[in-house]
Amino acid sequence: MSDTRPDEQRAVALLKEGIEKGAAGDLAGARLALTAALEIDPRQYDAWYNLGNVHRNEKQFERAAACYRTAIGIDPSNHPSHYQLGLVLEAAGRALEAIAAYREAVRTSPNPGGHWGYRGMDFTAKAEAALQRLDGRHG
């Protein structure tokens, strides 16, 4: 017997489909699947994160930023969303906001000691490099 409801299972299946389509370069298909997942479960922060990635790849930086901010609103310690938010804000020419997002990415690092063998998503080094680059111009 399953402990999840059918709509939760459907949302998870749509999230998986969206991630797979995005990875294969089918951004329109990914957007449709992720949006459908969010219609079922609007608190699915992984769907918001991946929808942000779709918008980032389409160079829709404001839409991407809104998605990453939504993911962060649901899960404030969402390290990848903080980092990606920094990327899209920087790409949109909003350097001071990007600096704040990169600082949050460093603060929420999943591997603050940089331990060898860590296999999760860790953008800490990239966020630190972005801060060095941007702080010199805006610090």
C-alpha angles and dihedrals in degrees: 000000000000122000093207127079119242092250091054090049090050091050091051091048091050091048090053091047091050093050092048093048092047091050089050091052096253095131095166091052091045091051091051094049094045093047089051090050090052092050087060097039114015091180093062098119093185089060090050090049093050093044086053088053090052091052091045090054089050089051090243091139099170092051090047091050091051091053094048090048090052090051089050091048089057095040111020092188093056098134098186091051092052090051095046090047088056091051096052094043089051090048089050090054095251097128099163092053089045090054090054091050093048090050089054089050089055092045092051095044111153090211106032094169093051091234116194115250097029106146105186127099106286119172094167097114091047091048091050091050090050090051091052090050096045101035089060090059099036106023 
